[in-house]
Amino acid sequence: VYADPLRIRKGVVKGPYLDNRAGVWNGVRTLERCRDVAVLFTVGEEHGLRGGYVAARLLWEEFGIRRALISDITWDTVYIHIG
């Protein structure tokens, strides 16, 4: 993520790369709050999903982790609607 500062006005956060920034924040908070957890950050989710596949295989083969929670941040905005 480029070092472009976030702007917060009236409780609304604005800035570039918010999906990546929120994903990192979510991962860090998970590490702070949970025991026995692994957090991985991947790339390529928009094209091919290769990063997620490689990460899942690594967690399974190297650490025996069989369950996962995938956190992919998507915003509901004027231009993008959830669902």
Secondary structure, 3 states (H helix, E strand, C coil): CCCCCCEEECCEEECCCHHHHHHHHHHHHHHHHCCCCCCCCCCCCCCCCHHHHHHHHHHHHHHCCCCCCCCCCCCCCCCCCCC
